[in-house]
Structure formats: structure tokens, C-alpha cells
């Protein structure tokens, strides 16, 4: 039996190698698209879960204080972006916003608005807190401004990522 010369197979081997490289590149592109879509879904899920928890808690608080007009019934925390600073990822913003909202909710919901009027500057100066994220990053949170409108305490916070080694 005679073996055909290798030069006859070169063309087929070349086509097979090109097909294999195309399959690898196609799989990599497909995976990057899937990961991007998953990241978008993760951000939406984080935002919607946070909003759902806040609304459930607000319902309970509003039911508790529905007859009194001079108390803080709900809290809305917003992150103020510093000019020129790189914005934080939405998932991290939601975690920080939820953490601050829980802390302020425990203190201020149900309190009279007049108590906040006398101690707003004191609260702003005291509330400078270090938050450690699940990923191990540290963030410094400061209240930049707050005010009450229709029983809702609106709080704007500044978030600064603390780099390791900086003091």
C-alpha cells in the first residue's frame, strides 16, 4: 500500500487550522458579549433590589407615621459626583447608598423635623464614615447636604475611594 505524499494534505490542514482559529475567536467574542450582558443584568438587579427594599421599608414607615405631619417618614440618599473624579460602578454606589440609608433610617425615621433643624450641622460634621466594600476596597462617605421636604429627608453624600497606603 502506498502512502500519498504530504503535500496533498497541506491545503486541507491549512483550512482546518483556519477553521479552528475562527472557532476560538468566535467563542471569545461570544463570551465577551455574554459577560457584558450579564454585567448589565447584574447592575439592573442591584438597582432594582435596592429600590424594592427601600420601597418596602418606606411603606412600613409611612403606615406607622401616616397621621403625623411633622416627622421624618422616609429617607432618600443620593450620591453627589465629584467633578473630575471617576464615577463609581453602579453596584458599588447601590451598596454604599443602602448602607448609609440603613444607618440614617435607624436614627431619623420617626423623629420630629424640628430636631433635625437644630442639629443638622452637628449631624453633617459627625457623619464621616469609612465603609469597607465586599471586594475589600475602602470608601470614605461624608454628608454634603441634607434637607426635609414633605416628611422626606433628602441626603446628598460624597464618596471617595481610599487607596491603600494613603492616609
N, CA and C atoms as a LAMMPS dump frame, in Angstrom:
ITEM: TIMESTEP
0
ITEM: NUMBER OF ATOMS
501
ITEM: BOX BOUNDS ff ff ff
-5.0000000000000000e+02 5.0000000000000000e+02
-5.0000000000000000e+02 5.0000000000000000e+02
-5.0000000000000000e+02 5.0000000000000000e+02
ITEM: ATOMS id mol type element x y z
1 1 1 N 0.837 -1.169 0
2 1 2 C 0 0 0
3 1 3 C 0.89 1.242 0
4 2 1 N 0.463 2.163 -0.791
5 2 2 C 1.247 3.378 -0.964
6 2 3 C 0.673 4.526 -0.141
7 3 1 N 1.52 5.3 0.489
8 3 2 C 1.1 6.457 1.28
9 3 3 C 1.174 7.679 0.369
10 4 1 N 0.057 8.475 0.328
11 4 2 C 0.091 9.654 -0.527
12 4 3 C 1.088 10.674 0.017
13 5 1 N 1.638 11.493 -0.828
14 5 2 C 2.6 12.5 -0.364
15 5 3 C 1.923 13.548 0.534
16 6 1 N 2.707 14.056 1.463
17 6 2 C 2.191 15.027 2.449
18 6 3 C 1.761 16.328 1.791
19 7 1 N 2.325 16.692 0.692
20 7 2 C 1.98 17.948 0.032
21 7 3 C 0.525 17.98 -0.415
22 8 1 N -0.098 16.824 -0.61
23 8 2 C -1.521 16.79 -0.969
24 8 3 C -2.413 17.197 0.218
25 9 1 N -1.943 16.98 1.434
26 9 2 C -2.733 17.266 2.631
27 9 3 C -2.526 18.685 3.163
28 10 1 N -1.539 19.388 2.708
29 10 2 C -1.223 20.722 3.208
30 10 3 C -2.417 21.676 3.101
31 11 1 N -3.117 21.659 1.987
32 11 2 C -4.24 22.564 1.789
33 11 3 C -5.362 22.272 2.795
34 12 1 N -5.652 20.986 2.999
35 12 2 C -6.718 20.609 3.939
36 12 3 C -6.322 20.944 5.391
37 13 1 N -5.062 20.754 5.729
38 13 2 C -4.6 21.074 7.083
39 13 3 C -4.674 22.585 7.306
40 14 1 N -4.305 23.361 6.302
41 14 2 C -4.391 24.82 6.403
42 14 3 C -5.845 25.256 6.62
43 15 1 N -6.773 24.697 5.854
44 15 2 C -8.194 25.036 6.024
45 15 3 C -8.693 24.641 7.419
46 16 1 N -8.251 23.485 7.889
47 16 2 C -8.656 23.052 9.231
48 16 3 C -8.123 23.982 10.31
49 17 1 N -6.89 24.442 10.165
50 17 2 C -6.305 25.363 11.14
51 17 3 C -7.022 26.704 11.126
52 18 1 N -7.359 27.206 9.949
53 18 2 C -8.103 28.472 9.856
54 18 3 C -9.481 28.321 10.491
55 19 1 N -10.144 27.187 10.248
56 19 2 C -11.448 26.946 10.86
57 19 3 C -11.339 26.892 12.38
58 20 1 N -10.317 26.21 12.892
59 20 2 C -10.122 26.108 14.335
60 20 3 C -9.845 27.479 14.957
61 21 1 N -9.005 28.293 14.305
62 21 2 C -8.736 29.648 14.809
63 21 3 C -10.007 30.503 14.784
64 22 1 N -10.788 30.373 13.75
65 22 2 C -12.058 31.107 13.673
66 22 3 C -13.021 30.698 14.771
67 23 1 N -13.058 29.409 15.079
68 23 2 C -13.936 28.926 16.156
69 23 3 C -13.491 29.493 17.504
70 24 1 N -12.183 29.553 17.74
71 24 2 C -11.661 30.081 19.013
72 24 3 C -11.97 31.573 19.126
73 25 1 N -11.717 32.332 18.064
74 25 2 C -12.001 33.766 18.092
75 25 3 C -13.505 34.005 18.228
76 26 1 N -14.309 33.253 17.54
77 26 2 C -15.764 33.391 17.646
78 26 3 C -16.265 33.1 19.05
79 27 1 N -15.711 32.067 19.686
80 27 2 C -16.098 31.741 21.062
81 27 3 C -15.701 32.863 22.018
82 28 1 N -14.521 33.455 21.805
83 28 2 C -14.071 34.551 22.672
84 28 3 C -14.974 35.773 22.51
85 29 1 N -15.338 36.106 21.277
86 29 2 C -16.231 37.245 21.043
87 29 3 C -17.594 36.973 21.657
88 30 1 N -18.113 35.769 21.471
89 30 2 C -19.41 35.415 22.044
90 30 3 C -19.371 35.504 23.57
91 31 1 N -18.295 35.026 24.184
92 31 2 C -18.175 35.072 25.638
93 31 3 C -18.102 36.502 26.152
94 32 1 N -17.409 37.38 25.432
95 32 2 C -17.339 38.778 25.874
96 32 3 C -18.712 39.434 25.792
97 33 1 N -19.49 39.104 24.779
98 33 2 C -20.85 39.646 24.669
99 33 3 C -21.72 39.13 25.81
100 34 1 N -21.616 37.847 26.114
101 34 2 C -22.396 37.267 27.215
102 34 3 C -22.012 37.912 28.542
103 35 1 N -20.715 38.12 28.791
104 35 2 C -20.28 38.728 30.047
105 35 3 C -20.736 40.18 30.154
106 36 1 N -20.722 40.906 29.05
107 36 2 C -21.195 42.293 29.064
108 36 3 C -22.686 42.331 29.399
109 37 1 N -23.471 41.469 28.773
110 37 2 C -24.903 41.422 29.059
111 37 3 C -25.162 41.004 30.501
112 38 1 N -24.374 40.069 31.013
113 38 2 C -24.537 39.644 32.394
114 38 3 C -24.218 40.775 33.36
115 39 1 N -23.212 41.566 33.03
116 39 2 C -22.854 42.716 33.876
117 39 3 C -23.995 43.735 33.889
118 40 1 N -24.612 43.982 32.736
119 40 2 C -25.749 44.904 32.688
120 40 3 C -26.917 44.37 33.516
121 41 1 N -27.162 43.079 33.435
122 41 2 C -28.244 42.476 34.214
123 41 3 C -27.935 42.563 35.702
124 42 1 N -26.682 42.359 36.072
125 42 2 C -26.275 42.463 37.476
126 42 3 C -26.492 43.873 38.008
127 43 1 N -26.14 44.895 37.224
128 43 2 C -26.358 46.283 37.645
129 43 3 C -27.851 46.573 37.805
130 44 1 N -28.66 46.146 36.839
131 44 2 C -30.107 46.362 36.935
132 44 3 C -30.69 45.643 38.139
133 45 1 N -30.247 44.409 38.376
134 45 2 C -30.74 43.647 39.514
135 45 3 C -30.38 44.334 40.82
136 46 1 N -29.163 44.816 40.925
137 46 2 C -28.732 45.514 42.13
138 46 3 C -29.567 46.763 42.375
139 47 1 N -29.763 47.549 41.317
140 47 2 C -30.543 48.782 41.44
141 47 3 C -31.991 48.479 41.811
142 48 1 N -32.596 47.492 41.146
143 48 2 C -33.998 47.177 41.403
144 48 3 C -34.204 46.534 42.773
145 49 1 N -33.262 45.7 43.206
146 49 2 C -33.358 45.107 44.539
147 49 3 C -33.279 46.186 45.606
148 50 1 N -32.342 47.125 45.431
149 50 2 C -32.208 48.235 46.382
150 50 3 C -33.486 49.071 46.421
151 51 1 N -34.011 49.374 45.251
152 51 2 C -35.232 50.175 45.177
153 51 3 C -36.413 49.442 45.799
154 52 1 N -36.502 48.131 45.565
155 52 2 C -37.587 47.337 46.131
156 52 3 C -37.516 47.312 47.658
157 53 1 N -36.318 47.079 48.201
158 53 2 C -36.159 47.069 49.661
159 53 3 C -36.492 48.421 50.269
160 54 1 N -36.062 49.495 49.612
161 54 2 C -36.346 50.838 50.113
162 54 3 C -37.849 51.107 50.102
163 55 1 N -38.516 50.725 49.026
164 55 2 C -39.956 50.975 48.941
165 55 3 C -40.741 50.152 49.968
166 56 1 N -40.323 48.91 50.187
167 56 2 C -40.989 48.092 51.216
168 56 3 C -40.834 48.731 52.591
169 57 1 N -39.623 49.182 52.89
170 57 2 C -39.381 49.809 54.18
171 57 3 C -40.139 51.129 54.299
172 58 1 N -40.184 51.902 53.202
173 58 2 C -40.921 53.164 53.215
174 58 3 C -42.413 52.936 53.456
175 59 1 N -42.953 51.874 52.91
176 59 2 C -44.367 51.568 53.128
177 59 3 C -44.633 51.338 54.609
178 60 1 N -43.757 50.556 55.239
179 60 2 C -43.925 50.288 56.674
180 60 3 C -43.804 51.581 57.475
181 61 1 N -42.795 52.398 57.163
182 61 2 C -42.602 53.656 57.894
183 61 3 C -43.746 54.636 57.66
184 62 1 N -44.229 54.717 56.434
185 62 2 C -45.327 55.635 56.137
186 62 3 C -46.617 55.202 56.825
187 63 1 N -46.844 53.896 56.893
188 63 2 C -48.026 53.412 57.606
189 63 3 C -47.928 53.742 59.094
190 64 1 N -46.726 53.648 59.628
191 64 2 C -46.517 53.913 61.045
192 64 3 C -46.735 55.389 61.384
193 65 1 N -46.327 56.287 60.484
194 65 2 C -46.352 57.724 60.766
195 65 3 C -47.307 58.481 59.843
196 66 1 N -48.37 57.843 59.391
197 66 2 C -49.235 58.492 58.399
198 66 3 C -50.054 59.643 58.961
199 67 1 N -50.284 59.671 60.248
200 67 2 C -51.119 60.733 60.802
201 67 3 C -50.316 61.922 61.326
202 68 1 N -49.04 61.832 61.377
203 68 2 C -48.25 62.947 61.89
204 68 3 C -47.509 63.612 60.732
205 69 1 N -47.679 64.909 60.617
206 69 2 C -47.108 65.658 59.502
207 69 3 C -45.724 66.234 59.817
208 70 1 N -45.343 66.264 61.071
209 70 2 C -44.101 66.938 61.434
210 70 3 C -42.967 65.973 61.768
211 71 1 N -43.028 64.753 61.258
212 71 2 C -41.957 63.798 61.493
213 71 3 C -41.338 63.39 60.161
214 72 1 N -40.133 62.893 60.256
215 72 2 C -39.453 62.37 59.072
216 72 3 C -39.999 60.969 58.822
217 73 1 N -40.588 60.776 57.653
218 73 2 C -41.22 59.498 57.339
219 73 3 C -40.392 58.625 56.405
220 74 1 N -39.549 59.211 55.609
221 74 2 C -38.716 58.415 54.702
222 74 3 C -37.407 59.151 54.443
223 75 1 N -36.44 58.398 53.93
224 75 2 C -35.111 58.949 53.664
225 75 3 C -34.713 58.594 52.24
226 76 1 N -34.175 59.572 51.539
227 76 2 C -33.684 59.374 50.176
228 76 3 C -32.211 59.778 50.152
229 77 1 N -31.336 58.821 49.83
230 77 2 C -29.896 59.072 49.802
231 77 3 C -29.446 59.135 48.352
232 78 1 N -28.719 60.189 48.028
233 78 2 C -28.2 60.359 46.671
234 78 3 C -26.695 60.606 46.744
235 79 1 N -25.999 60.084 45.755
236 79 2 C -24.55 60.251 45.713
237 79 3 C -24.217 61.408 44.789
238 80 1 N -23.449 62.326 45.327
239 80 2 C -23.029 63.51 44.584
240 80 3 C -21.683 63.205 43.927
241 81 1 N -21.616 63.319 42.622
242 81 2 C -20.365 63.02 41.91
243 81 3 C -19.428 64.216 42.011
244 82 1 N -18.189 63.938 42.374
245 82 2 C -17.192 64.998 42.44
246 82 3 C -16.723 65.319 41.021
247 83 1 N -16.577 66.597 40.688
248 83 2 C -16.146 66.94 39.336
249 83 3 C -14.717 66.457 39.078
250 84 1 N -14.537 65.831 37.938
251 84 2 C -13.222 65.344 37.559
252 84 3 C -12.883 63.974 38.115
253 85 1 N -13.676 63.451 39.032
254 85 2 C -13.396 62.139 39.609
255 85 3 C -14.078 61.052 38.775
256 86 1 N -13.458 59.895 38.744
257 86 2 C -14.028 58.765 38.019
258 86 3 C -15.237 58.25 38.806
259 87 1 N -16.405 58.137 38.166
260 87 2 C -17.589 57.688 38.907
261 87 3 C -17.464 56.214 39.311
262 88 1 N -18.065 55.884 40.447
263 88 2 C -18.041 54.513 40.939
264 88 3 C -19.013 53.661 40.128
265 89 1 N -18.798 52.36 40.143
266 89 2 C -19.718 51.456 39.468
267 89 3 C -21.076 51.52 40.164
268 90 1 N -22.121 51.257 39.411
269 90 2 C -23.466 51.39 39.962
270 90 3 C -23.732 50.387 41.078
271 91 1 N -23.161 49.203 40.972
272 91 2 C -23.35 48.196 42.022
273 91 3 C -22.752 48.693 43.334
274 92 1 N -21.562 49.283 43.273
275 92 2 C -20.909 49.807 44.473
276 92 3 C -21.689 50.999 45.015
277 93 1 N -22.17 51.873 44.121
278 93 2 C -22.983 53.009 44.559
279 93 3 C -24.224 52.522 45.29
280 94 1 N -24.877 51.486 44.779
281 94 2 C -26.076 50.963 45.431
282 94 3 C -25.764 50.394 46.808
283 95 1 N -24.633 49.69 46.93
284 95 2 C -24.257 49.145 48.242
285 95 3 C -24.005 50.262 49.248
286 96 1 N -23.267 51.278 48.829
287 96 2 C -22.959 52.397 49.735
288 96 3 C -24.228 53.157 50.077
289 97 1 N -25.055 53.435 49.085
290 97 2 C -26.316 54.145 49.31
291 97 3 C -27.193 53.377 50.303
292 98 1 N -27.261 52.049 50.153
293 98 2 C -28.074 51.233 51.058
294 98 3 C -27.502 51.252 52.471
295 99 1 N -26.192 51.179 52.588
296 99 2 C -25.561 51.201 53.907
297 99 3 C -25.86 52.515 54.63
298 100 1 N -25.684 53.644 53.953
299 100 2 C -25.95 54.95 54.556
300 100 3 C -27.439 55.087 54.867
301 101 1 N -28.29 54.627 53.953
302 101 2 C -29.744 54.712 54.157
303 101 3 C -30.158 53.94 55.403
304 102 1 N -29.586 52.725 55.601
305 102 2 C -29.936 51.946 56.791
306 102 3 C -29.522 52.662 58.069
307 103 1 N -28.295 53.229 58.065
308 103 2 C -27.81 53.918 59.262
309 103 3 C -28.684 55.131 59.596
310 104 1 N -28.989 55.939 58.579
311 104 2 C -29.794 57.138 58.817
312 104 3 C -31.237 56.788 59.153
313 105 1 N -31.747 55.733 58.548
314 105 2 C -33.126 55.322 58.808
315 105 3 C -33.315 54.94 60.275
316 106 1 N -32.339 54.217 60.822
317 106 2 C -32.439 53.81 62.22
318 106 3 C -32.486 55.017 63.154
319 107 1 N -31.794 56.088 62.775
320 107 2 C -31.709 57.264 63.641
321 107 3 C -32.866 58.232 63.411
322 108 1 N -33.179 58.544 62.148
323 108 2 C -34.024 59.692 61.861
324 108 3 C -35.493 59.404 61.578
325 109 1 N -35.846 58.222 61.09
326 109 2 C -37.261 57.965 60.779
327 109 3 C -38.067 57.96 62.074
328 110 1 N -39.098 58.775 62.09
329 110 2 C -39.953 58.918 63.269
330 110 3 C -39.58 60.097 64.144
331 111 1 N -38.442 60.73 63.892
332 111 2 C -38.033 61.903 64.656
333 111 3 C -38.752 63.147 64.131
334 112 1 N -38.945 64.093 65
335 112 2 C -39.567 65.352 64.581
336 112 3 C -38.588 66.15 63.727
337 113 1 N -39.135 66.885 62.786
338 113 2 C -38.318 67.687 61.882
339 113 3 C -37.572 68.772 62.648
340 114 1 N -38.154 69.272 63.706
341 114 2 C -37.506 70.336 64.475
342 114 3 C -36.201 69.865 65.106
343 115 1 N -36.09 68.578 65.437
344 115 2 C -34.849 68.037 65.999
345 115 3 C -33.736 68.126 64.957
346 116 1 N -34.061 67.859 63.72
347 116 2 C -33.074 67.943 62.648
348 116 3 C -32.662 69.387 62.406
349 117 1 N -33.591 70.299 62.55
350 117 2 C -33.292 71.71 62.322
351 117 3 C -32.226 72.217 63.284
352 118 1 N -32.295 71.776 64.515
353 118 2 C -31.325 72.264 65.497
354 118 3 C -29.975 71.563 65.407
355 119 1 N -29.918 70.36 64.808
356 119 2 C -28.666 69.627 64.817
357 119 3 C -28.156 69.191 63.467
358 120 1 N -28.576 69.849 62.393
359 120 2 C -28.167 69.424 61.05
360 120 3 C -26.669 69.558 60.842
361 121 1 N -26.092 70.681 61.265
362 121 2 C -24.648 70.871 61.101
363 121 3 C -23.87 69.876 61.958
364 122 1 N -24.421 69.579 63.129
365 122 2 C -23.785 68.604 64.004
366 122 3 C -23.789 67.222 63.349
367 123 1 N -24.901 66.855 62.727
368 123 2 C -25.003 65.56 62.043
369 123 3 C -24.022 65.504 60.882
370 124 1 N -23.946 66.568 60.087
371 124 2 C -23.031 66.599 58.942
372 124 3 C -21.579 66.474 59.387
373 125 1 N -21.241 67.117 60.494
374 125 2 C -19.853 67.061 60.946
375 125 3 C -19.518 65.712 61.574
376 126 1 N -20.48 65.073 62.199
377 126 2 C -20.212 63.784 62.835
378 126 3 C -20.208 62.624 61.843
379 127 1 N -21.047 62.725 60.836
380 127 2 C -21.198 61.592 59.932
381 127 3 C -20.135 61.634 58.843
382 128 1 N -19.004 61.105 59.168
383 128 2 C -17.936 60.88 58.209
384 128 3 C -17.494 59.463 58.485
385 129 1 N -17.847 58.546 57.595
386 129 2 C -17.735 57.141 57.924
387 129 3 C -16.92 56.401 56.876
388 130 1 N -16.17 55.428 57.347
389 130 2 C -15.395 54.56 56.478
390 130 3 C -16.218 53.305 56.22
391 131 1 N -16.425 52.983 54.95
392 131 2 C -17.196 51.798 54.58
393 131 3 C -16.276 50.851 53.826
394 132 1 N -16.26 49.606 54.234
395 132 2 C -15.471 48.587 53.545
396 132 3 C -16.419 47.788 52.659
397 133 1 N -16.11 47.744 51.362
398 133 2 C -16.936 47.028 50.402
399 133 3 C -16.633 45.533 50.482
400 134 1 N -17.499 44.734 49.872
401 134 2 C -17.295 43.289 49.87
402 134 3 C -16.023 42.893 49.132
403 135 1 N -15.591 43.723 48.211
404 135 2 C -14.378 43.434 47.453
405 135 3 C -13.113 43.844 48.195
406 136 1 N -13.246 44.413 49.396
407 136 2 C -12.091 44.797 50.191
408 136 3 C -11.645 46.231 49.982
409 137 1 N -12.351 46.998 49.166
410 137 2 C -11.997 48.399 48.95
411 137 3 C -12.644 49.24 50.043
412 138 1 N -11.978 50.34 50.402
413 138 2 C -12.493 51.242 51.431
414 138 3 C -12.985 52.523 50.784
415 139 1 N -14.087 53.048 51.333
416 139 2 C -14.665 54.286 50.831
417 139 3 C -14.964 55.202 52.006
418 140 1 N -14.653 56.489 51.856
419 140 2 C -14.984 57.486 52.869
420 140 3 C -16.264 58.179 52.421
421 141 1 N -17.24 58.218 53.308
422 141 2 C -18.541 58.801 52.998
423 141 3 C -18.766 60.003 53.896
424 142 1 N -19.11 61.145 53.292
425 142 2 C -19.422 62.367 54.034
426 142 3 C -20.758 62.917 53.543
427 143 1 N -21.534 63.451 54.463
428 143 2 C -22.786 64.106 54.076
429 143 3 C -22.44 65.508 53.597
430 144 1 N -22.84 65.829 52.361
431 144 2 C -22.559 67.174 51.862
432 144 3 C -23.732 68.108 52.129
433 145 1 N -24.944 67.618 51.978
434 145 2 C -26.11 68.461 52.299
435 145 3 C -27.303 67.578 52.6
436 146 1 N -28.238 68.148 53.345
437 146 2 C -29.477 67.442 53.656
438 146 3 C -30.585 68.453 53.871
439 147 1 N -31.791 68.048 53.504
440 147 2 C -32.96 68.865 53.787
441 147 3 C -34.198 67.993 53.797
442 148 1 N -35.27 68.536 54.37
443 148 2 C -36.518 67.801 54.516
444 148 3 C -37.585 68.483 53.681
445 149 1 N -38.306 67.689 52.902
446 149 2 C -39.428 68.197 52.127
447 149 3 C -40.548 67.171 52.201
448 150 1 N -41.707 67.612 52.661
449 150 2 C -42.9 66.769 52.809
450 150 3 C -42.624 65.496 53.596
451 151 1 N -41.863 65.601 54.653
452 151 2 C -41.596 64.463 55.517
453 151 3 C -40.511 63.523 55.001
454 152 1 N -39.883 63.866 53.878
455 152 2 C -38.818 63.033 53.345
456 152 3 C -37.483 63.738 53.557
457 153 1 N -36.557 63.05 54.216
458 153 2 C -35.221 63.574 54.44
459 153 3 C -34.373 63.219 53.22
460 154 1 N -33.913 64.231 52.498
461 154 2 C -33.053 64.003 51.333
462 154 3 C -31.625 64.307 51.733
463 155 1 N -30.755 63.336 51.479
464 155 2 C -29.362 63.426 51.894
465 155 3 C -28.477 63.25 50.661
466 156 1 N -27.559 64.181 50.454
467 156 2 C -26.554 64.054 49.404
468 156 3 C -25.238 63.717 50.076
469 157 1 N -24.593 62.67 49.566
470 157 2 C -23.327 62.242 50.154
471 157 3 C -22.216 62.315 49.104
472 158 1 N -21.01 62.485 49.606
473 158 2 C -19.815 62.429 48.768
474 158 3 C -19.079 61.159 49.122
475 159 1 N -18.688 60.404 48.11
476 159 2 C -17.99 59.146 48.311
477 159 3 C -16.607 59.248 47.686
478 160 1 N -15.622 58.887 48.462
479 160 2 C -14.243 58.937 47.98
480 160 3 C -13.591 57.574 48.241
481 161 1 N -13.027 56.986 47.197
482 161 2 C -12.345 55.712 47.359
483 161 3 C -10.985 55.967 47.995
484 162 1 N -10.691 55.214 49.024
485 162 2 C -9.418 55.355 49.732
486 162 3 C -8.453 54.335 49.165
487 163 1 N -7.378 54.822 48.613
488 163 2 C -6.353 53.959 48.023
489 163 3 C -5.516 53.35 49.139
490 164 1 N -5.08 52.123 48.978
491 164 2 C -4.215 51.513 50.002
492 164 3 C -2.908 52.287 50.125
493 165 1 N -2.493 52.527 51.339
494 165 2 C -1.242 53.22 51.59
495 165 3 C -1.407 54.721 51.777
496 166 1 N -2.602 55.27 51.423
497 166 2 C -2.811 56.707 51.653
498 166 3 C -3.39 56.907 53.029
499 167 1 N -3.091 58.021 53.631
500 167 2 C -3.558 58.288 54.987
501 167 3 C -4.551 59.401 55.003
